[in-house]
Amino acid sequence: MQEASQAFIHLDRLTRNLRLLQDLAGPRPLWPCVKANAYGHGLEIIVRHLESLGIDTVCVAHVSEAVSLREAGAEAAIVVLSAPPPEACGAIVEHRLEPVVGSREVLEALSRARVDGSSPVSVHLKVDTGMGRIGVSPEQMPELVARATALEGIRVRGLMSHFSLADEPESTFSQTQIEAFERACAETAAAAIPFRHMANSAAIFDWPESRFDAVRPGIAMYGLRPSIGVAHPRAAELEPVLDWVTRLTFLKEVPAGVGLSYGHTFRTERPSLIGTFPVGYGDGLPRSLSNQMQVLVGGQRCPQVGTITMDQTLVDVTALRGRVEVGDPVVLIGQQGAERAHVDEWAETLATINYEIVTGISARVPRVLG
Ligand SMILES: Cc1ncc(COP(=O)(O)O)c(C=O)c1O
C-alpha cells in the first residue's frame, strides 16, 4: 500500500551528529533526549540505534514515555526529566526508571514504593539555577541530598540543572546559572554524586564549562540548530535526520481568476497547473503556513497555494508543465536535486522554533528508515 506520506529517518546522519556532539563533549557520556517521540523522529527507531552505538542512558519527559520504551525492550537507563506525580512512583520502581526529583515528598514516596529487596531507585536531584520550573535552590540542595541519602532504597545518581537562555551566547545569564550550579555541587561534594549534568544542545556548543560529567543533547542530535544564535562554527555541520516526503495525487489545469481551497485564500492570476498532495494539518503540516511555504517537486521549489486543509494541500506546478505527473515525489522537508527544504524556513515564517515543527508531525505519518 502506498502511504500518503512518510518521514524518512536517516540513521547515518544521526550517527554523524552524535559524533560531532561527542567531539565537543570529550570523554563525557552523551545522554540523548528522546522525549516527545524522539522530537517527532520515532522513539523506537531512534533508541534502538542509540543503544546499538553503546549509549547507556537516555532522557524522556514523562513516565509514560519511559514505560513505552521499556515495553519496546529498551535496556538503557531512562532519566525522566519532568517532576513525577507521587502516584507514578510504582511504575518508576517497576520499570527501573530514574526520575528527576526536586522535593522531599517525591523522594519519600519513591522510598515507600520500592519493594523490599529490590535494587535502589536511582534519582537525579534538580537544582533550579534560573529556569524557574522544577527544582530547589542551590541553598536548599544540601538538605535535599541529606534527605535522599538518609532514605532507604534511594541512590542519588545525578545532580542536575537546566538552562533557560543557553541559545543566546551573548547573554551572561548562562554564566550565572553555571555558577549557581557549581555552588550546589560544591555544597554537596561530600555526597560523591557520580554525575553532575546540565548542558543541553546549545550549551554543548557554546558553554564548554557547563559540560560537567554528562551532557543531554536533544535537538542537535536530530541535526537541527537550537537557534540561529548558536555561535560555535561546528553547528554548521549538523545534518537534519528527518526528510518528509509525499507524492502528487492529482493534477489539473486551472484558468486564471479561480479561487482555490477553503476560503479561496488564493486565486490564480494566470492559467495554472495545480497539483494536490495528501498531507495537511492532520499530519502536522501547520495550517498557518498556507500560501507561505514552498515544496520541492521535480527538483524545483514550487509555491504551496490555498489554505492547507486537514488532509490535502495544493501546490502550483505551472513551472513544471509537461514535466510533472501524478505520482511524482513532493519533498516537504529534505533535499531534492540541488534544492533543500529546511524545517527552519517554516519555523521562521511561523515565528516559532524548529522543535515545535518536528514534534508536531503527527502519528499518521509513518517513520521509516531512510
Ligand atoms: C531538562 C532538559 N534537558 C535537556 C534538554 C535538551 O534540550 P535541547 O533539545 O535544546 O538540546 C531538554 C529539552 O527541552 C530538557 O528539558
The ligand as an ORCA input file, in Angstrom:
! r2SCAN-3c Opt
* xyz 0 1
  C      15.863     19.084     31.137
  C      16.229     19.067     29.697
  N      17.488     18.749     29.352
  C      17.888     18.726     28.066
  C      17.014     19.060     27.048
  C      17.509     19.058     25.615
  O      17.405     20.330     25.071
  P      17.841     20.618     23.543
  O      16.830     19.910     22.700
  O      17.755     22.084     23.412
  O      19.191     20.055     23.393
  C      15.702     19.398     27.356
  C      14.765     19.775     26.312
  O      13.944     20.627     26.394
  C      15.291     19.404     28.735
  O      14.053     19.735     29.077
*
